[in-house]
Amino acid sequence: MLSFVHKALLGACLATLCPFLTQAQSEKPVIPTVLSGLNYSETGQLVLTRNGQKLVDMDKKDAYSLTQMVGNPVGNDTGILLDFSKPGFTGTVAYGPYNEKAEYPAIAFLPRTVAIQDGKALLDIKGAVKAVNDFFKLSEKGQGVIGYRVLDNAGRIIYEGRVAFTGKGPYTVVPTVIEGPFINNLTPTGCVISYETQVPVKTTISVGNQTFGDSKETTHHEITVTGLRPATDNVYSISLASRAEQHSFRTAPASGSRKPFTFAFACANRATSGGGERDFGGTNYQSSRAIMAAALLNGAVFMQATGDLTTGGNPSEDGHLMEYTNWKRALEPFWHKIPVYTGMGDHEVNYLTFAPDPETKKNPKIDRFPYQTESGEATFARAFVHPANGPASEDGASYDPDNKQVDFPTYQENVYYYSYDNVGMIVLNTEYWKSHYPGVDGSPEGYIMDEQFKWLTETMQKLEKDPSIDHIFVNVHSAVFPNGDHANGAMWYEGNNAERPKVAGTPVKTGILERRDQLLDLCVNKSKKFLAFLSGDEHNFAFLHVTPDTPMYPESYTLPKLKLSRTFYHINNGGGGSAPYAMLATPWMKQFQYFTEPPVLGLISVNGSTVSLKAFNAETFGTICRDVKLR
């Protein structure tokens, strides 16, 4: 093995002998043609030129990453050594047996912690399983799973993980599921089960007398289970190497069976103050887990969570994936049983951040590129498993500067639709290709660009014609009718229709209010089945019954105004645990009902042709509303 010094000397020699190697290493990502005002300096720095000012990419780094926190575990005579590959890192690790046999598995933390020294921590198993603390008889079994939480020097939780072992000392780390399993894409005849392992391994899933498996060794597993009967309970067993774990799920009813069911919705789970699990590596673990537990307690068959799942805005995929893993960990014991469908919010973006603009003192931010690998959209697709039935991207739109190449981020698995019984659920991305600065190329929050809107039109028409579908819900992160901090954004911008995307230096034709009206015309005036928008960017719960008389425009608006043909609902539940937003002035503010702060679980119950809503505080169970008839 070469030492650090030897590696440095070898690198210098290679650079001298093979200058083309250093040239290849210094190559920078190609700047997408949809972005103007960007170039690389002679020193290789990315520079944004705005109003004559040259603003340099700040080259931000994440403090921690998922790769680091998995910890490269190695067994020894005492226990398991975690190496976080972060020299100088100090903190604490709390740990204990992970009860994988429980219906809702969780860590039983021991009354001890271990110090992180220079990025390493030893999980002492031999000393921890002595009589009084050996609840799960690990000393007798010689095998098990240890869960651990990593805390920094200030006591903030960074990550929660787990590792499996065999032996009674020395101990050997063995492959196991370290994230998941998750039920995804539920249908009447099956689902997709996904999970992560810390090393590449082939796994199998047994359901009844059927077995499904990986085609090759991998760390990311997505296995499609098929051939099951509608509305039946199924036990599934995951086998890998010498280990196995068992869970259960219920298939969806046959399409259009019109049997009673309930689904849950909540989002905006990003971290907040208050200490402990409220600031858990980018997410509010405490509220997120309470919401998901309450959802199952109330018989929910799936959860819809449309955005701001974590603090996000990361400068790297690996850092953002760590935050997503923490949020998924909060829901994980229940996600073994029912699916969770997610959507993108404004915090799901991976940002390139530039030096402050001298005029405004603010930092321009844009979606990271290359879009296929570094964008928030690409990271989201890696983190979650959703139907791949959405549009491809904005390539091919009238404003696409080059129709011979891919210029925009993907819509893969962040725009999609699914159905359950007689309900159609459409998930949109209102934060696509987000730019966080006026005048910089990108799309403002709340805007639905042309290709996505075209897909939405086709999907609405498809569901409208489907005889098994009676009710359609459209899920958006940014509110169509905002109520608080986003009254100066969302699909309103305080009534400023000038707000719109800018592509390659040119604003698109349609403004934000015009696009909002097109959305309302499509969903309300042209559809009989559409029932409600479910949004979440406002950190509160707010119910709005929209009628043809609801005011929707600023007094100064001179463009044609849409006339609504019927009533519908706009239900915001950004009650996932983020800091609450108070109500601010909008034309429709007097019509809001049941306005309250997080954490809130929303439940919609469907029984054939009737639909009702209830909501309550997920931590106190205090009622917000109940039996509100929607249809």
PyMOL commands that set and color helices and strands:
alter all, ss='L'
color gray80, all
select helices_A, chain A and resi 4-17+19-25+66-70+131-133+138-141+276-278+285-297+317-335+346-348+371-374+376-383+450-465+485-488+493-495+512-525+589-591
alter helices_A, ss='H'
color red, helices_A
select strands_A, chain A and resi 38-40+46-50+53-56+74-75+79-83+91-97+113-116+120-124+143-152+157-166+172-174+177-187+190-201+203-207+210-213+218-225+233-240+243-250+261-265+300-306+340-343+351-353+365-367+416-420+423-427+471-475+502-503+506-507+530-535+541-546+568-573+592-596+600-607+610-617+623-629
alter strands_A, ss='S'
color yellow, strands_A
deselect
rebuild
show_as cartoon
